[in-house]
């Protein structure tokens, strides 16, 4: 009589929540029928092995456990072999723009609208609703290219279905509001001390940028040879509600400050730092 041996353990990978394609374990020799069991270790959660060698179920936990399969025949002979296979975690997606993402016109670095985890690649992406900004492409869960001017409404949306090797599917929705690039409306101002030794001005105005958030005023250059090209002592420039409020107090020791100060406004945009978040330049002419 031929020796009892295990001939086939056709385990394959699986995914949490996806029915495991049933397999039949194989043996030869001995005296059938055979009886199968796990003699050491455990199968991945949610799976079971029947006494006639059928393994199936729906995985409930990810992992790569090891175990021992044992088969016995009617004469009490036995054979054993090690087994292991991987169960991947369930396919999952993030969709940070499902509610709304505000994006500045001209932005090229803020097109990501989702991420994939779990499951088993390669992942496939199917656009099921397409109202993305004109001229922008899609690569996976990222818009490519530059966000265009907002147009009449400034709102766009997109829906993408993600699937993996096991056939799991998840949906990613994205909605964007594109707001105008920040820019100066009036880019020249004067600050002359005509009555008191100090001056102030509200002549610089701007528009666009992140709605409801004030940008930062950045000094880009100073031209005042009589003051060693440094800012007047106590210089202040604050952007608020579309206006830049400039204040220059009286200088120490009755000093005079004559020259120009060049500034720009930098939007605290969710796009992060970059040229698309900064305005052009404005000049403040100062005489005090």
Secondary structure as GFF3:
##gff-version 3
##sequence-region A 1 288
A	DSSP	beta_strand	5	8	.	.	.	ID=ss1
A	DSSP	beta_strand	14	15	.	.	.	ID=ss2
A	DSSP	beta_strand	19	24	.	.	.	ID=ss3
A	DSSP	beta_strand	26	28	.	.	.	ID=ss4
A	DSSP	beta_strand	35	41	.	.	.	ID=ss5
A	DSSP	beta_strand	47	49	.	.	.	ID=ss6
A	DSSP	beta_strand	54	58	.	.	.	ID=ss7
A	DSSP	beta_strand	66	72	.	.	.	ID=ss8
A	DSSP	beta_strand	78	84	.	.	.	ID=ss9
A	DSSP	beta_strand	87	88	.	.	.	ID=ss10
A	DSSP	beta_strand	92	94	.	.	.	ID=ss11
A	DSSP	beta_strand	101	104	.	.	.	ID=ss12
A	DSSP	beta_strand	115	117	.	.	.	ID=ss13
A	DSSP	beta_strand	124	131	.	.	.	ID=ss14
A	DSSP	beta_strand	137	139	.	.	.	ID=ss15
A	DSSP	beta_strand	142	144	.	.	.	ID=ss16
A	DSSP	beta_strand	155	163	.	.	.	ID=ss17
A	DSSP	beta_strand	169	179	.	.	.	ID=ss18
A	DSSP	beta_strand	183	186	.	.	.	ID=ss19
A	DSSP	beta_strand	188	192	.	.	.	ID=ss20
A	DSSP	beta_strand	199	207	.	.	.	ID=ss21
A	DSSP	beta_strand	216	223	.	.	.	ID=ss22
A	DSSP	three_ten_helix	225	227	.	.	.	ID=ss23
A	DSSP	beta_strand	236	240	.	.	.	ID=ss24
A	DSSP	beta_strand	243	248	.	.	.	ID=ss25
A	DSSP	three_ten_helix	252	254	.	.	.	ID=ss26
A	DSSP	beta_strand	258	266	.	.	.	ID=ss27
A	DSSP	three_ten_helix	275	277	.	.	.	ID=ss28
A	DSSP	beta_strand	282	287	.	.	.	ID=ss29
###
